[in-house]
Amino acid sequence: MLLRIPYTTPLPSFPAIPTTATSLQTAITAVSNFLLNTRSTLVLSGAGISVASGLPDYRGPQGTYTLNKEYRPIFYGDFVHKDAMRRRYWARSFLGWKGVERVRPNKAHVAVGRLWEGGWIGGAITQNVDSLHTMSHPDMPITNLHGLLSTVLCLTCHTHSERSPFQKELHRLNPTWSEFLEKMRSTPDMPIKRGPDGDIEVPGVKYENFRYPPCQTCLKNSIFHGMIRIDNDGAMGRIEGDGNVPGIVKPTLVFFGENLRDEIKKEAEGKVDAADSVLVIGSSLATYSAWRLVKRAKDQGKKVAIVNLGGVRGEDAFWDDGEGKVAAKYRLGDGTDGVRVEFDAGDVLEGALNILERIDGKRANRKVPLNSLGANRRDIELREIEMYGP
């Protein structure tokens, strides 16, 4: 089966929804209206929100596919079956891991967590593998749709372990690479190419001599005696041909060409089904695993808001009036029924949060249900947003 990377060129921009949301302040107002008039919003986040933390995204204005036309990630089948591809992956990930380990949440992650603490969202699904949502707010319900970089697992026995001890073992097995890493850190102008998920390419560097360890649980298992070959230092021996042997360790992130785990897929679908609206931030929805969740919500009649710098895959389907045009309730509305704006998600959420906290208090602490307040809450809220907006 031929696999291709979806949408490596920039997706076209989309007109602002509502049409008045063309400045940061009006975009903030629209998103505030959206959140004020929903009961259980689910956030779906993408790589765009972690750019401010220093991690490159794929398709943004400064994304990897935009700046490096030759970049190609490793496909799952290649990692599983080709020893050379595993050596390439672990070498480049080895060089980039410290940079990933040092990143910290930015205002977008903080705002999402505060929205959850205040009761304006019910939780989040993230396509990101950087753990920054959890680092910012450990108690917030989060579904890591595409896995995590911070852990590794064995493809044979499915043993999970932390990435940091695995990284130390890579240092031990590759002293020359460790020296090169120190040189790279002390040479700011070294010509390197940074990719998503901690991938670092150094032009001209060969990867065939990089060594990686097998799963220690499988290595000690008598069932696999003689099937896992190691060298004198305990590194996986060179594997010719298919390369599909026991004890292969991979990061727990989902590679291109790899299926989502059934339990993660069901968990994500369950969150969509339980929500009454979806707020997409920092994602072009280029991967089908994310796009289909928003389409699922839309097919169920739920409201959608999108805050993303750049275009979004197939977004016409979210706003169509049935005649190939953006429905009037979106174009002429105030954001209550849907939002599509192209601004930094951190700026928009931070601004919206300030409004929500001023005029709505902590929704999670409210004793009286929204529909029992007596007045037309929507009209009151919209007037207050206009009065107190940034």
N, C-alpha and C positions, 0 to 999 in steps of 0.2 A: 504494500500500500504506500502510495506517495504522500508524504506529509509536507505541509508547507506552513510557514510562519504567517499568521494572519495580519494583514494591514501594517506593513512595514513603512508605508509612506503616510504622511499626515492626512488625517481625515478632515473633510471640509467643515468649516464653522457653521453654526446654526443660528438663526435669528433669535434675539433675546425673547424670552417668555417670562412674564408679560412683556409687551413691546416697550414699556416704560423702564424696564430694568436694564438700562444701558450704562449706568454709572455704578460705582461700588456702593454708594449709599442707597440707590434704588434697588440694587440687587439684594442688599442686606434686608431692606424692608420686605421684599417679596418672599425671601426665605423665612423671615420672621412670621409673616402671615401664614405661610405654609405650615410651620411647626405649631403655631397657636391654634390651628383649626384641624389638628389631627389628634388622635388619642394614643396611637402606638406606632411611632415612626421607626423604621429599621434603617440604619446607615449601612451603605455598601461603599467601602473605600478602596482606592487603588494607589498605584505607585506615585501618582502626582502629589499626594499629601506628604510624602517623605522626602521630596526633593529639597525642601528647606532644612532638613536634617543632614543634608550632605550626600544623600543616596541618589544616583541617577535613575530616571525612569526609562521606559522604553520608547514612548511615542510623543512625549512632550516637546516643546520648542527646543530644549537642550537635551532631548532624549537620545538614547544610544542609537536607535535606528535612524534618527535625524542626522546625527553627527558622524556616525561610523557606518557607512553604507555596506561595508563588508562584514559586519558583525553577524554571527550566527550562533545561537545557543546550541548546546548539546541536546540531542533528542534522547528520550528515555531508552529506546531500543539500542541506540549506540552505546550508551553508558552500560547497560546490562550485558551486552554481548561483545564489546570491544575493549580489550585491556588498554590499548593506546588512548582511547577516549577517556577512560577513567583516570589515566595518568595526566592527561591534559586537564581534565576537570579539577582534580585535586591540586595540581600545581598552581593553577590560576586562582582557585579558591583559597589556597594556602597564602598566597601573596595578598589577597584582599580581605582576609578574615579580620585582622586587627582593626581595619577601618570600619567594618560592620559592627564589631564588638563595641566600638567607642561611640557610636551614634546615639543620640538622645532624642526623645520626643520633642516636637515643635508645637507651636500654638494650635495647629489643626488637631493634633492628637489630644492636647489638653482640652480644647473646646469640646470635642466629641465626648470626652469623659465627663466634663461638667454638664453637658446636655443630658447625659444619662443620669448623673447624680440629681439633677433638677427635675427629672421625670419627663423631659420632652422627647426623649428617644428611649426605646426599649432595649437596645443593644446594637451590636454591629456584626457584619460579615466583612472580612477584609481579604483582598487578594494579595496583600503584602506578606512577606515572609520575614519581616524585620523585628517582630515582637514589640514594636513601639506603642501600639495601643495598650497592650498588657503592661508594659513598663510604666506608662502614664497613669493608668487606672486598673490595677490588678484585679479588682472585684467585678469589673464590667463584663457582662456576658459577651464573649467574642468567638466567632467561628473563623478559624484560619483556613480559608477555602483552599489555598494552595500550599499549605504546610508551613514549616518553619526552617530557618537556617540554623537555629541554635541547637538543634538536635540531629542525631544521625540514627539510622536503623540498618539492621542486617536484612538483606533481601531473602535470606534463607530461613533464619529462626525468628526474625522480626523483633529481635532485642533492640530496645531504644537506649540511647545514652546521650549525654551532653556532648556538644561539639568541642568545648574547650579542652578536655582530656585528649580527644582525638587529634586536635591541633598540636598539642604537646608531643604526641607520638609522631606526627608528621615532621616536627622539628628534629626529633631524635634521629629519624630515619634519613633525613635530608640535610646534613650539616652544611653542604655547599649552598643549598637553596636558602638556608637560614642566614648565611653570610650575605647572600645576594639581597635578601629582604632588608637587612640592616643598611646595606649600601643604597638600596632604593629609597628608604626612608630619609637618608641623609643627603639625597641628591634630588632636590625639588624639581629640577628641570629635566629629569630623566624622561624620555619619550615613552610614556605608558598610556594605555587606553583603558579607562574604567568602564565597566559594564554593570548592568543590574545584578543584584544579589551577590555582591562581593567579588565579582569576576574582574580580574586584572590581566590584560594582555600586554606583554612586553615584546615589541617587534623584534624578530630574529632569534628569540629564545626557543629552544627545543625542549620538549617535555618528556621524551622517551625514557630518560634516566630518573625521573621523579618516582619515588617509592611511596607506597601506601600500605597500611596493615590490613590483615583480614579481620573478620569478627572473631574476637577471642573466645566467645561462647562456642561457636562452631569449631574453632581450632581444637578445643579441648574435648569435643564430642567424638567418641569412638566411631560413631556411624560414618563420619567423614574422614576417618584415618586414611591417609594416602591420597585423598582427593584435593586437599589444600596444600599446596607447596609453598614453602617459605624459604627465604635465604637465611644466612647466618645471623642477621640482625632482627629477624622476625617479620620482614616485609614480604608482601605477596610476591611470589615468583612470577616471572614473565609468562604470560599465557598466550599461546598461539591459537590461531583459528577462531572458533566461535567465542571462546572466552567466558562462557556461561558456566561458572563453577560455584560451589558453595562458599559462603562466607563473605560475599561482596557487601561492602558497606556503602550506603549512599546518604546524602542529606535527606531529611524528611520533607523537603519541598517537592512540589509536583513539577516534573520536567515536562517540556513540550513533548506531546505524544503519549503522555502517561494519563491514565484515567484517574479521576477523583475517587477516593475511597468511598464505598457505599454509605458508610455511616456519616461521613462529612456531607455528602450530597443530600442525604435525608435530613440532616440537621439544618442545613441551609434552606432547603425547601420548607421545612417546618417553621422556620423563622419568618419567611416570606408569607406563608399562609396565616400566621398569627398576627401579623402587622396589618395596619390599615393604610400604610403609605410607605414609600421607599425614598430615601434621600441618598443619591449617588454623589460622592465627592472624590475628585482627583482620579477619575478613571474614564478611559475612552471606551470601556466595555468591549475591547477588541477580542478578548478571549470569550469563546462561546459559553464557558462555564459561568461567567459573570453576566453576560448579556441575557442569557436565558432566564436568570432569576428576576431581572427587571421586567422582561417580557411576561413572565409568569404572573407577576404582580399586576401588570397592566391588563392581562387577560382576565384577571379576577375582579377588575373594576376598581383597582386601588390607585391612589394618587402617586405621582412620580415627580421628584425634583432632582435636577442634575446641576452640579456646580463643578465645572471642569474647564481648564485652560486648553482649548482646542476642540476638535470635533469628536463625535461619539458614534460608534457603530450603529447603523440602522435606526437612528433615533427618530426618523420620520414616523415609524410605527407607534411611537409613544404619544404623538401629538396630532395624528391624522384625524380629520373630521369625516372621513369616509369618501372624500372626493379628492384626495391628494393634497389637501391644504391643511394648514394649522388651524385647529378648531378655534372659533371665536372666544370660547370661555377661557382658553389659554392666552390668546393674543391680547384680549381686552380686559382680562381679569386683573387681580391684584396679587397673584401668587398663591392664593388659597387653594386653587385647583391644580396647580402645577407650576414648576419653575425650571427655566433653562438659562443659565448665565455662564459667561466665560470670565471668571475672576478667580483669584487665588482662594482656595477653599478655607485656608486659615484666616484670611482677612474677613471673609463673608461670615464664617461661623462665629468668630470672635465678636463681630459687630452684632450679629443676631442674638447671641447669648446675652450681651449687655442689655438689649431691648427686652428680651424675655424675662430676665431677672428683675428689671425695673417694673414691668407692668403685669407680670404673671406670677411673681414670687416663685417659690419652690413648689412646682406642681406635685412632686412626690410627697410633700407634706400637707397638701390640701385635704381638709376634712370633708368639704362639700363637693359633690360631683359637679362637673362642668355644666351639665344640663339642668341643674337645680338652682342656678344662681339668680333666676328671676328675670334678669334683663337679657336683651339680645347681645350675648357675649361677643359675637363676631363684630358687630357694629362698634361696640365699646372699644374693643382691642384695636381695630383699625384706626379709630380716631386717636387713640393713645400712641400708636406707632407714629402717626403723622405728627403728633405733638412732641414726642420725646425722641424721635428717630435721630440717628447720628448726623 
